[in-house]
């Protein structure tokens, strides 16, 4: 089970933003309250509900499964430390976790650029490789490579809305922007992906077209 880490304090807890999330159906809220009283099993349930999504988002942002797992673990450890300070009503707990994950991904991408301006996100394929799945793997790798060419905020908007199927309200809350700003990012991100994947547009893009 997660133990309290010795690490810096996580980013500030959610504050009111132009895209205020609806929290009445927050599936984590009851367990957040229990975890705030030291119930590790309750926080384990939060981890179980969120770790896969956080890892997927981080992997699509970073292009590396290993880095994505590190980010997800770091975010969830920081979340454990913040349960006692959680303020219900401003965002779902999972929205805040995604917000922190995106921040961690941005930090890592910035560090890459500072190391070398020529660096691009590492493309790692860890999926099974049976012959029947080769075409699907090829599609996934081309989409991942195209995502890596997007500006970070555009990439985050596309990942949250099209891959994680968040609503515009949820995605805007995670990115701490207005819905109008999110829609602008999505529009530009879709155009960039269409251009990058033009030769395979019909097969690859689906609802992005």
N, C-alpha and C positions, 0 to 999 in steps of 0.2 A: 504494500500500500504506500501511497505517496507520503513522504516525510517532509517536514518543514525544511526548505532549503536555506542555505546561507547565501542569499543573493540580494541584489539591490531591490528596493521597493518597486513594484510594478507601476505602469503609467496610471495617471489619475483615473478614478472610477468615473463611469458615465456621467455626463452633465447634459442638461437640456440642449438640444440641437435643432436645426431647421427640420430634420426628419425624425420626429419623436416616435419611438417604437411602441407598439402595443404589447403590454406585458401580462395581460390578464390570463393568457394561456401559456405562460412560461413554464415549461415542464421541469425546470431545474429549481424553481423558487423554493419549494418546500425543503428540498435537500440542501440548498444553500443555507437556509435558516438552521437546519440540523448541524451542518458542517461548522457553522459559526460557533456552535456550542461544543465543538470538538469531536463530532461524530464522523470518523474517518470512513465508515461504510457508506454514509450518505454522500460524501465527496467521491467515493469510488463509483457510485451510480452516475454522478455528473461526468466523471471521466469516461465511463462506458458510453454515455450518450453523445459525447462530443469529440472524442479523440480521433475517430476516423475522419470526420469532416474537417477538423483542423489540419490533419496530416494531408488530406487531399488538396486543400486550399494552398498550404505552404509548398507542396510539391509542384503545383501548377505555377506558383509565383517564382519558385527558385529553380525548377528543373532538376532537383536532386532529392531522391527519396530519403537518403541519410540525413541531409540537412533538414528536410521537412519533419522527420521524426524528432530531431533535436528541438526544433521550434515548438512542436506540439507539446513535448514534455516540459519545456521551459514555461510555456504559457499556462499549462495546467498546474504546475507547481506554484506559479505566481498567483493563480486563481485561488488555490487553497489558502494562501496567506491573506487574501482579500475578502474572504467570506464574511468576516466579522464587521467589515466596513461597507458591505454591499447595501446600496439604497434601491429598494424595489420601486418600480414605477417609471424609471427613466429609460430603461432598456432591458431586454432579456439578458440573462447571464451569458447565454451562448453568444449573443451579439457582442457583448464586451470581450469575451474570449477571442472571437474573430478579429475584433479591433486590435487587440494586443498582438495576435498572430501576424496581422498585416503589418503592424509597426515593426515587429521583429524581422519580417521578410524584407521590408524596406531598408532596415539597418544593414542586413547582410548584403543586399544588392549594392548599396552605397559603398560598403567596404570592398566589394569586388572592383567597382569602378576606380576606387582610390588606389587599389593594388596595381591595376593595369587597365588603361582605357580600352584596350583591345579585348578584354575578357568579355565573354558572353555566358549566360547561364548554362551550366552543365546539363547536357541531355543524357538522362540515365533511363534505360529501359529495364525494369525488373519484372516485367510480366512474363507469364509462361510462354514457351515458344513451340507449341505443337504446330505442325505444318498447316493444319486447318485454320489456325489463327494468325498466320503470317500477314495476311492482308489487313486484318484489324490492327495488328501491331504497327504496321506501316502507317496506317491512317493516324493512329494515336501519336506516333512520333512526329509526323508532319504537323499535326495540330499543335502539339507541345512546342515544336520549334517555332511555329508561327506566333504562338502566344508569347514566346520569349522575346519577340521583336517589338511587342507593344510597349508603349510607355507604361510605367508601373501602375499608375492610377487607372488607366484604361484596362490593363490586364486584370487588376483586382475587381473592377466592375463587371467585366465579362465572366470571370471565374465565379464570382458570387451569384450572379443572376442566371447565367446559362449552364454552368456546370453544377453548382450547389443548389440551384433553383430557389434561391431566396427571392422574396418579393422585393420590389423597388424600395419599399419603406424599410425593410430589414437591411438591405444592402447599403442604403444611404446612411442608416444609423451606424452600421459597422465602419463605414468610411468617414463618418462625421461630416457629411455634406448634405446639401438640400437634394430633394428628389430631382429638381430641375438640373442640378449639376451632375447627378448620377446619370440622368438620361443623356446629357451631352457626352459624358465619358463613354457610355454604351454606344452611342451613335458613331463616335470617332473610332472606337475600338472595333466595331463591326466592319466599318469601311476598311480599316487597316487589315483585318483578317481576310476580308474578301479579296483584297489586292494580293496578299501573301499566298492565298490558296486558290487563286483564280483557275489554274489548270485543273484542279480537282473540286471545283466549287460545289457541284451538285452532290457529289458523293460525301464530301466532308462537312459541309457547313450546316445542313439541316435547317433549324429554325433561325440561324444567324443570317440566312439569305433574305 
